[in-house]
Amino acid sequence: MLARQGGDAAANLRALASQVHPVFMLPAIAVSLFGGLLAPTFAWHVAWVHALAVFCGLYTAHVADGYVDFYHRGEDTDHRLTAAGCRFALAGATVGFVGCLLALWALVGFDAVLITAPGWLIGYHHAPQLDMHPVTATLGYPAGIALALLGGYFVQSGTLPIHLLAYATIFFVTLAGVKVIDDATDVGYDRSIQKQTVAVVVGRYRARHAGYGAMTIGMVLTVGSALSLATVPLSVALAPVLFGAVALLARDRPPAIATMLLIRGVYLFLATVLVAIWLQPLR
């Protein structure tokens, strides 16, 4: 039995689907496709294999996190999957991920496997290993997004040019700031289980400043890349204006609402960068 409530096939499917969290998965899949679209050549079948690998890695992370939080830490008050259901979902996601790696190996080469595989490793070890230290708890998801971007481009082109590394760094730093703000929502409980997030270590006030500081650095890097790298369109410098407006709106809100606004601001930032690259209105 996979579902904790109801034992029919529909209940099992709903329980498995409950671990699909679009708020966190859609940006990663979009970034994978975004990386591919930046490449000189683009093949849809390769792009979707890599995007599916990213999905499987994140699904692994969500299942492992939910399993640990409900069955070991008692952090969650409910969970749709039984313990056996969690193990089944982890096995299924892992099999799917390995299948994607084999497909990328056949379609692109072994280098594509090397750049994609760390996504699953980060997801599987997120809880209860990586999320117990302030550095790895903060940087796991941003690192996964950066890898999705790099991998999405690499599987299409076999290269990692400087402008792509700049984009990956920008997303990594910006999302690290968002993650610091997000972790400030659970300081009391995190402290009770010795989970050392940035907010637990330095307090909510300093964590808030650290989070917005990282986002500011990300926006400065965006403008700097647009002004200094010939392969980054000048129009990319417009993206921080929109993200900055969202960040200002979120600045005085409680951590939970601020996180919701900032994640949507990242969606807007990503979309603006993509449109700026394609249309180049300041060319």
Secondary structure, DSSP 8 states (H G I E B T S, - for coil): --BSS--SHHHHHHHHHTT--HHHHHHHHHHHHHHHHHSSS--HHHHHHHHHHHHHHHHHHHHHHHHIIIIIS---S--SB-HHHHHHHHHHHHHHHHHHHHHHHHHT-HHHHHHHTHHHHHHHTTTTTGGGSHHHHHHHHHHHHHHHHHHHHHHHHS---HHHHHHHHHHHHHHHHHHHHHHGGGHHHHHHTT---HHHHH-HHHHHHHHHHHHHHHHHHHHHHHHH-TTS-GGGGGHHHHHHHHHHHHTTS-HHHHHHHHHHHHHHHHHHHHHHHHH-TT-
